[in-house]
Every structure is written in C-alpha cells, then in structure tokens.
C-alpha cells in the first residue's frame, strides 16, 4: 500500500469542494480516461477584484489525485489571481504533507488545471503549444510541459520525470528523448550531436540501417516484449514487421513506428521513412 | 447485520492459513527436528512424514509421488520448469507463452528473449481473455521446445483448456508447462488424463503459510535441476528440505481434496451471489473475463468512470479487502497487462476490481459486501467528470 500522509487520507476520504459551479467563470480541464486520471476545476472569480470566491472540482483518479484536487480548491479560495498563478505543484504536495514520489504527477495535474482555469477566465486560449513536439505518445506529454516541469522541480533522472509527468511510463519509447531534454536542461551537451553525415552509397546505407535496427532498435523493443524484423530496404524506404510491445496503449503502433523512424533518421538519414508490413 | 470489520476477498493474492495446516506443522518446529536424509531415528521419523506429504500432494493431482518436487514457492516452480527444460534441451530456441501469464512466467520468457537469445512468441487473447487454439497450434514450430500456458488467470479467473492445449503440444512434440497456481485446489486436475508435462503450484494459495511450492514433473520429462548440491528431491532440487512447510503443504492438499466440491458449489454460489448483487445494483459495470469458463471463486468487475485505487481504499476503510488491475495500485502507470491484452476499454480498465473468495468466506460477509460496495462506487462517481447520472 502507498504510504499516504494523514492529510492525503483525510482529503481523499472527505474531499472538500466536490462538484460543479453552475455559473463558474473559469473552468480548467486536464487529463483523460485513457491516461488514468483527469481533473476539472471550476472557479468563480470576482471580475472587479480578481479574487477567487469559490473553487470546486470533479476528478477521476486515485486517492492522491482526489486529495490533490481537494487541497488545491482549499488553497485557492480567497486568493487573488496573481497569488493563485504563483502556486506550484510542489505547493500542492506540501499542503498535503507530501506525496509519494510516484504520485507527484497528481500535484502537477492540479497545477495544470489551475493554469487552464485562470486562462479560461482571462479569455486566453489555453496555450496549446502546438509547435511543441509530443514526446510521450502514451500519455500525450509534449516537450513544452516536460521542460517546464523539469525546470520547476529540478528533476535529474528519467524516473523522476515519469513520476511527475507520467512521460516514459507507458511503452518507454520516449525515454531517449526524455534523456536528451534532461541533458539539455541540466547543461550536459548532447552526447551525439548530429554532426553532418557524409553522403552514403546505397550499400552503406543498407548496412547502417541493418546494424542500427539490430544493435539499437531491436534491443529497446525487446525490453518490453516487442520485436522488429527488417523486411526490405528500397532507397530511403525501410519495410519492417513489428510485434508485441504495449498492446492496448493508445497510439502504440504509431509510437512504435515513430521510435523506429526517429532512430533511423537520427542514425542514418533524415530522409528515411518506415513502412510497416503486416503480413 | 452484525458489525463486520474484516472481510477478506483477496484470496487470489494469498489465503488465510488453515488452522488444520498450522496444527500439522507445529511438531516440526519442535520435537521433530531431524533431517529426513539422516540414517537415524530422528531423521527417519521426519522422513516418513515428508513421504506422506508428498503422497498427499501427488494424490490431489492423481500422479506418482516421485513426480512431485518441493520448492520454495510458485515462482520457483515456474522458473525451474522453464529454465530447467531449456537447459536440458539446448538445441531448440523457440518458446511460446501467452500475454496474460503471471510475471513468474512472463518475465522469465522476456528475460530469455533479451538475455539468452531465445525467440519468444507471446500469444494474445480475445476480449473475454480466451486463447485462439488455431493460432496456438500454428505458433508451435519444429524449433519450439517449450509451451507455457497458465491453467487459470489470477486476475480474471478465466481458465484455459489445458487438456486441448496439452494435446496440441504433445502432437507437435513440444514440452508443455502449466502455471496452475490459481487452479490447484479450486478445480479438479487429474494429471493421469491431462497431457501436462510440468505443473507449478503454490502453497499459500492453498491455505499454507508463505514459503512453499511444488513442481510436478511428468516421468520422462527432460529437465535440469534448479539447485545443485545434495541428493534431495531425487537430485532435482538440492537443499535440506523445508520440512515444516512440506508437511503443511501435504496437509493443505489433503484438505483441498475434501474442499474442491465445496469450492465448486458453496463458494461458487457465493461468488455468483456477490456478482449478481453488485451488477444488479450498479450501472455501467462489466465483468472482465469469460463468465462461462472461470474459477469458481473469482469475479473481476470493471466500474466505469472511476479509478481502482480509490475504490480499494474506500473498501478497505469499510473492512473489505479486494484488489485492482488499476495502474495506480501497482505504481505502474498503465492498467494490468492482463486487462490490456484483453483490450478492456479504458473507461473501466482503471476501475476494475477483483474479488476472490475462499472456503473460509461466509454468506454474511458476502451480504455485507453487496451492501457496502454500491455506495462507494456512487460516491466516487459523483465526483467524476465523466459520469453522467442521466445516461
């Protein structure tokens, strides 16, 4: 069983401010059923003073998700928007006397819902960061969010990033990308900077694709019970068979294809495309 | 209704220790301390009891006592069966299992794929958790050495037709191991008739304390020892026997012989009463697994729009112990591999709860559970953004 604090158990067993506010003027919604937790935050803000008069929530999630949402509503009630905007996920966790490391993403979800609700009140479009690349396709976490959470919480390892954002906790295909972002933020130069690759002959390219699949991609997939078989190479088009790994994970196939393609593009040539052969 | 404080419905995780088993074990923590291998009366007396225990385990499976090897747990039995078989049959490199096995099998197969160069096939299941036997047959090639398929699933209780599966394996010349940890004692298993080469069982699922298991090895099966040392267990598992626990397992198997009928009648009826009681009161609830072909003690129900850990903690506060395939209970971020393999929709995969009964479960406990669960589900749904009471 998780080692929850008394405060977490109290907010879980007797959550404060559950439900909707019918005339809410700031609503923020994050998460989804597929991801395993979701939070909808309702705020009633006095437009004249900018004070949060009322806060309520609906949540789908585990005990710490419920407790984090309950805590958040208690924290923001009576605050000005400026004060509320300064709340971090760590503040929510500390309000509860701490959360298990693996459950920190619940507090991050609270902070995100608050951000979204305030943006909704201000009439701002919630920043979609449409230009930001989605890194974790199992839990749909983009690079912008990763960078924000890593910086704010001074995260150092992939495991920590997974605990705070869930990214990397599904099929694990994005772990190399998370490492890259961590290295980037924490000041380490990326180990293999993509130096200009010399022009390759067809034969050299075929060889490099083969060894990359054998030595880099296949071992990664096998860790999760999957596998890859190289079927054919036609110029820059690589035909593969994919097996196993994260069945049921939303977008799992796309993720798999993406891992393979990204790795080959990085290691061999930007122009590589992957085609999956099913039969 | 009396005030019930503890209702244990997590028997697929572990069971209450049977008082009869403890009683049988006690002398072996005291005056009967001899080493069964010794050539004197201290050892001889103990050896007699070990022999009797082995006979009792063998009787439950209808096999010869020499075909039973005592181990430390179900996981050791599975590891022994799989790795011992491969070591003794080194020429073939393909092994087959299912996606819904217990980690004691699945993670061994994945280790063998990753570290030992084995080619592994993991067979999928349909939405009810059933295997496709044509697919299974097609998966067995001349290079296949071992097939490992569980007898019954620990999460859903779904049973696999190990008679048909074993027959296919035999026809193809493939060694067949079954992880029967959940099935032994709950359904009759007659290995004189079932074409099974290796079978793993665990004591604590049969009401012994934790720390004992057994592996059935059909006479003539090529398998290497798991532990090397002394001559114990016919040289198949070295190490001085864990006598008190072996005696306990013998007693538990004897008790199981007598309770199998009860499991399939009284316990089954209680399980059905619980299931019907919950399903009739709670909307948006679904049974995971194959209700027609299932262990008599298990029900796994998915409650839509809510999350399993929250359900379990509320139930625990009410004194009811159950378990969940939800991501949050395990520390992983995805629902159980069994529910994922069955493609259980996310709307209720995260809200799936397993209730598993035993011969010690009473009707009063089931009545209390039927009364206690619905308000918990409702309380959580009332705060869920996905639940619409009008739908």
Interface residues (C-beta under 8 A of the other chain):
Chain A: X2 X9 X12 X13 X15 X18 X19 X29 X33 X34 X36 X37 X38 X39 X40 X57 X58 X59 X60 X61 X62 X63 X65 X66 X102 X103 X138 X139 X162 X166 X169 X170 X219 X222 X223 X225 X227 X244 X246 X247 X248 X249 X250
Chain B: X99 X106 X110 X113 X114 X120 X122 X124 X305 X306 X307 X308 X309 X310 X313 X314 X317 X326 X327 X328 X329 X331 X332 X333 X334 X335 X340 X341 X343 X346 X347 X350 X382 X383 X384 X385 X386
